[in-house]
Amino acid sequence: RLSSCASFPSTSRKHKRKDGRDNCRRHPLYVDFADVGWNDWIVAPPGYDAYYCQGDCPFPMADHLNSTNHAIVQTLVNSVNPSAVPKACCVPTALSSISMLYLDEENKVVLKNYQDMAVLGCGCR
């Protein structure tokens, strides 16, 4: 049996919304490098908008959920037999890079572009 996607507690789960606000989408997440203990080697920026994906991938899937054909079929099977397979997961489908100044092993300041650091879009996969 496959495990389902990780989920985070939400106050809206008690009353299921019908308007799609619980569907898979991008949510704000600011990463402060001091909060995660990286400010001793990252010079700049002090943090960045990383965003994250969360939400339902309901059956039937709407076009705006940016689903793969596999995810659509998996969700169909789940709707018929939930114990056979979990629903598709809400995950990043597009990511962007950020540039950071950091201190290397010799305490030299280095500028580096880090790929796939910020979520641009989410979808059911």
N, C-alpha and C positions, 0 to 999 in steps of 0.2 A: 504494500500500500504506500502510495506517495504521500508525503506530508504537504500540508497546505501552506500558503504564504504566511509569513509572520504578520501579525496584526497588532496594532496599538490600541489601547482603550480609547473609546470615544464616548462623549456624553450623548451623542445623537443616536446611538445604537438602540436605546430603549424604545424610541418611536421612529420606526423606519420611515424615512422620507420617500415620497413618490416623485419628487421633482428632480431627482438625479444629483443632488448635492453630495450624496455619499458615494457617487461613482468615482472611478479612478481619475485622479487629477494631480497636478503639481501643487505642493504646499510650501509655504515659506520656511526656510531654515537658515539662520545666520550662524556660521561657525566662527567663533572668536578663538584665535590661536592661543591666547592666554588661558582660556577656560580648559583647553585640552592639553596644556603644558608644552606647547610648541613655540611659545614666544621667546624662548632662549636661543633658538637658532633661526627662526623666521624674522627677518628684518622688516619686511613690508610685503603685503598689506597686513594690518592687524587682524584681519578676518575677511570673510567674503560670504556672499549669498550662495549657498550650495543648493538649496531647495531639496525636496524629497517627494517621492510618489506614494500615494496611499489612496485606497478606495475600493469599492466593489467592482467586480467584473461580472455583471448580471447577465442572465439569459433572457431574451435574446440580446446580443451585443449590438450597441449602436455604432454607427460609423465613426463618431467622434472619439471613441475609445481606442482608436488606432491599433486594432487587433490583427494578429496574424491569422491565416486560415487555420493553422494548428490550434491556436487558442480558441477560435470559434467552435471547432469540432470538439475540443476538450470540454468546453463549457456546455455544449449540447449533450455529451455523454454524461457529464455531471448532473445535468437537469433530469435525466432519465434514471441514473443510478449514482447517487452521491457517494456511495461507498467505493465505487470503482476508481474514481479519480477526483482530485480536488478541482475547484474552479481555477481558471487562469489567474495569474498574479498581476498586480499593478506594479509595473517596473519602469525605470527610465528607458525611453526610446531614442532620445537625443541628448547629448551632453556637450558642454563647451569646456574650453581650457581656461586657466587663469595663469597670469605671470606672477612670480614671486621672487623677491630678493631674499637670499638666505646666506648663512655663514657656513662655509665648507669646513673640512677637518683642519685646515690650516688657518682658520678664522678669516678667510678672504670672502668678500661679498660677491655672490654669484647671482646672476639673473637667469631664471629658468622658467620655461613655459611648461606647465603640468597639464596633460591631456585629461579629459573626462572627469572634470572636477565639479561642474555645476550642471544640474538638470535643466534642460530646455523644454523637454516634453515627456509625457508619460503615456503608457498604453497597457493594454491587457495582453500578456504573453504567456 
